[in-house]
Structure formats: C-alpha cells, structure tokens
Amino acid sequence: MTPSGSTSVGSISNLFMRSSGRALAAPSILAADFGDMARCCEQAIRAGADLLHVDIMDGHFVDNLTMGPDMVKALRRALPASFLDVHLMVTSPELFVEPFATAGADHLTFHVEIAEPAPLRALADRVRALGKTAGIAINPPTPVEKLWPVADAFELVLVMSVNPGRGGQPFIAETLVKTRAVRERFGPPMRVEMDGGIGPANAGAVRDAGCDVLVAGSSFFGQPSEKWAEIAASLRG
C-alpha cells in the first residue's frame, strides 16, 4: 500500500518515465505568491506547466527556510492530478522522505553532498518503496565525478545552476558542462534537470546541453500570468 495521496511508480507510469525524450517545464513554486499559492499553481498547470517544483530548505544545508510537508499536502488536495517534484535541500533527507511521500509528493530529490554512495543508494530504494521516483542533486562547486558512483541508482540527476538557497540568482553557465557529462554518461531514460537562473533567454542552451527538465522560478512566476503559457512553451522548446 502506498501513502495517502500517492500512487505507485508502476501504476501511474511516472511522468519522468512516461514522457522520456520530451523536455518538461517545471515552474518553481518558491517564486509564486504564497498568499495565493493554490490558484497560482493551478494557473501554471493550465498555462502548460508539466509539473511543479517544490524547493525544501532546512536552514542548515542552505541558509534559508522555505516550506514543509503541509505545503505539499495542500497542493495535492488542490491539484490532485498534478505532478509534485520535491527538491530536498536538507542535511538529513532520511528524516523527510516519509513525511513528504505521505503528503503527496510524486518525486523526491536529495543531494550528493550529504552522504557517501551506499547510504544514498539505500535512501533511493526507500523512496521507490514508497511508490516515488528518486533524484540526486549536485551543487555548482561539486565536481561532477562525485555523481558517478551513485547516479545509476536514480531516475533523475538535478544539476544546480546557481548556489542553492535563494531565488533570483544569475545563471552559472559553466554548470552546463555537468549536464553534458551526465547526459553523455547515462543517456536516456535518465532525466537531467537543471535549476537556477533559467528562463526563455537561455532555455535553448540548457536543452542543447542535455537537460530535459527545466526549472524556472522568478522567470516564470515573476512575470504576468498572461505570459506563463508562452514561457512554458519556450522552456520546452
């Protein structure tokens, strides 16, 4: 049995696997209006967003606090059919896997910097046992080679294109080297996600470097809602 509000990877043909080969637009709700979150997210999905990216920060792994499982639970209640991509920027993701899975997350990503390969692989197995897909993230200063002993245990690699912790930072172009390296090493059906400073102006370069899940925060929610459909289409290409 899977947690309340969740579905198994096999039963839903998880979005990341089902649409392999097609670029996905993933607005980050960190940049949305927290006072009107459900409506903002519903509008984003109607405008063509493929999924919603949920940034969780613990004030320790990064120097900021954002939101918790109750936000995911509220979004799942408001948007029962939408895909919720939860990015755990936390020091101890093992404490948060079950709470976010139970709240209704579809996918959980945590960081390669927080542990050695064996416990990271074990945590990926825990995520899948809960009916979710698992992702592994890497920060800009971390050499891409740190992924090699562990990335094959995951459905997705998230390459941070800014230093995590704050929205609205400028894109670090050098991080595209990592997306190319991951794509060349693993090919499809590995999903390669990029997060930070992405918008219509650089989406093409991001896709060309092998990324097929493009996270956009302020470049999406920071624009008037009547532009969101155009932005989502530009992210997908």
C-alpha positions in Angstrom: 0.0 0.0 0.0 1.3 3.5 -0.9 0.9 6.5 1.4 -2.3 8.6 1.4 -2.4 10.8 -1.7 0.3 8.9 -3.5 0.4 6.5 -6.4 3.0 3.8 -7.3 5.6 4.4 -10.0 4.3 1.4 -11.9 0.6 2.3 -11.7 0.9 5.9 -12.9 3.8 5.3 -15.4 5.5 8.2 -13.6 5.8 11.5 -15.5 9.6 11.4 -15.7 9.5 7.9 -17.3 6.3 8.2 -19.3 7.4 11.3 -21.2 11.1 10.4 -21.6 12.7 12.3 -24.5 10.4 15.3 -24.2 11.6 18.4 -22.4 9.4 19.4 -19.4 8.6 22.8 -18.0 8.8 22.9 -14.2 7.9 26.2 -12.5 9.4 26.5 -9.0 6.7 27.5 -6.5 9.3 29.2 -4.4 8.8 32.2 -6.6 4.9 32.0 -6.5 2.6 34.2 -4.4 2.5 32.3 -1.0 -0.7 34.2 -0.2 -2.4 32.7 -3.2 -0.4 29.5 -3.8 -3.2 27.1 -4.9 -4.6 29.5 -7.5 -1.1 30.4 -8.8 -0.2 26.7 -9.2 -3.5 25.9 -10.9 -2.9 28.7 -13.4 0.6 27.5 -14.0 -0.7 24.0 -14.9 -3.4 25.4 -17.1 -0.8 27.5 -18.9 1.1 24.4 -19.8 3.5 23.6 -17.0 4.3 19.9 -16.9 5.0 19.7 -13.2 5.5 21.9 -10.1 9.0 22.1 -8.5 8.9 22.4 -4.7 12.1 23.6 -3.0 12.5 22.5 0.6 15.3 24.2 2.6 16.2 23.4 6.2 18.3 26.4 7.2 21.2 24.1 7.7 22.2 22.6 4.3 21.4 26.0 2.9 20.9 29.3 4.9 17.2 29.6 4.2 13.9 28.1 5.4 11.1 27.6 3.0 8.2 25.2 3.4 7.3 21.7 4.7 5.1 18.7 4.1 1.9 20.7 4.8 2.5 22.8 1.6 2.7 19.6 -0.4 -0.4 18.2 1.3 -2.3 21.4 0.4 -1.2 21.4 -3.2 -2.1 17.7 -3.5 -5.6 18.5 -2.2 -6.0 21.4 -4.5 -4.4 19.8 -7.6 -4.9 16.0 -7.3 -3.7 15.2 -10.8 -0.6 17.5 -10.8 3.0 16.1 -10.6 4.9 17.4 -7.5 8.6 17.4 -7.8 10.1 17.9 -4.3 13.8 19.0 -4.0 15.1 18.4 -0.5 17.9 20.9 0.1 18.4 19.4 3.6 21.2 17.9 5.6 19.2 14.8 6.7 16.8 13.8 3.9 16.2 10.4 5.6 14.0 12.4 8.1 11.8 13.8 5.4 11.3 11.1 2.9 8.2 9.5 4.5 6.6 12.9 5.6 6.8 14.3 2.0 5.8 11.0 0.4 2.7 10.7 2.7 1.9 14.4 1.9 1.6 13.5 -1.8 5.0 14.2 -3.4 5.5 12.2 -6.7 9.3 12.6 -6.8 12.0 13.3 -4.2 15.5 14.6 -4.9 18.2 15.0 -2.4 21.9 16.0 -2.6 25.0 14.0 -3.4 26.9 16.2 -0.9 25.2 14.9 2.2 26.4 11.3 2.3 28.5 8.6 0.8 27.2 6.4 -2.1 26.0 3.4 0.0 23.5 5.4 2.2 22.4 7.5 -0.8 21.6 4.3 -2.7 19.7 2.9 0.3 17.7 6.1 0.5 16.8 5.9 -3.2 15.5 2.4 -2.5 13.4 3.8 0.4 11.9 6.4 -1.9 11.0 3.8 -4.6 9.5 1.5 -1.9 7.1 4.4 -1.2 6.0 4.5 -4.8 8.0 7.5 -5.8 10.9 8.2 -8.2 14.2 9.4 -6.8 16.7 12.1 -7.9 20.2 13.1 -6.9 21.3 16.7 -7.0 24.7 18.3 -7.3 25.8 21.9 -6.4 27.9 24.1 -8.6 31.2 23.8 -6.7 31.0 19.9 -6.5 32.9 18.0 -9.2 30.6 16.1 -11.5 32.7 12.9 -10.8 31.1 12.7 -7.3 27.9 11.5 -9.1 29.5 8.6 -10.9 29.4 6.0 -8.0 25.7 6.7 -7.3 23.7 8.3 -10.1 22.8 5.0 -11.7 20.6 4.3 -8.7 18.4 7.3 -9.5 15.8 8.2 -12.2 16.9 11.8 -12.3 20.0 14.0 -11.9 19.5 17.6 -10.8 22.3 19.9 -11.7 22.1 23.2 -9.8 22.9 26.1 -12.0 23.1 28.5 -9.0 24.3 28.0 -5.5 21.2 26.8 -3.6 19.4 28.8 -1.0 17.9 31.9 -2.8 15.8 32.5 -5.8 16.5 35.1 -8.5 20.3 34.4 -8.8 22.1 34.7 -12.1 22.7 31.5 -14.1 26.1 29.9 -13.9 26.9 28.9 -17.5 29.8 26.7 -16.5 27.4 24.2 -14.9 26.2 23.2 -18.4 29.4 21.1 -18.6 27.9 18.9 -15.9 24.6 18.4 -17.7 26.5 17.4 -20.9 28.7 15.0 -18.9 25.7 13.4 -17.2 23.8 13.0 -20.5 26.8 11.5 -22.3 27.4 9.0 -19.4 23.8 7.9 -18.8 21.8 8.8 -21.9 18.1 8.2 -21.9 15.9 7.4 -20.0 17.9 9.3 -17.3 16.2 12.6 -16.7 18.6 15.6 -16.4 17.1 18.5 -14.5 18.6 22.0 -14.1 17.5 24.6 -11.6 18.6 28.2 -11.1 18.5 31.3 -13.4 16.7 29.6 -16.2 14.3 31.4 -18.5 13.3 31.8 -22.1 16.7 33.5 -23.0 18.8 30.5 -22.1 16.4 27.6 -22.2 17.7 26.6 -25.6 21.3 26.3 -24.4 20.2 24.3 -21.4 18.3 21.8 -23.6 21.2 21.6 -26.0 23.5 20.6 -23.1 21.3 17.6 -22.4 18.8 18.9 -19.9 15.2 17.8 -20.3 13.6 19.1 -17.1 13.9 22.9 -16.9 13.0 24.6 -13.5 12.1 28.2 -13.7 11.2 30.4 -10.7 11.2 34.1 -10.9 11.4 34.0 -14.8 8.0 32.2 -14.7 6.0 33.3 -11.6 7.7 36.7 -11.6 6.0 37.5 -14.9 2.3 38.4 -15.5 0.2 35.3 -15.6 -0.9 36.0 -19.2 2.7 35.3 -20.3 3.0 32.0 -18.5 1.8 29.8 -21.5 4.4 31.4 -23.7 7.2 30.9 -21.1 6.3 27.3 -20.5 6.4 26.7 -24.3 9.8 28.4 -24.5 11.2 26.2 -21.7 10.0 23.0 -23.5 11.2 24.3 -26.9 
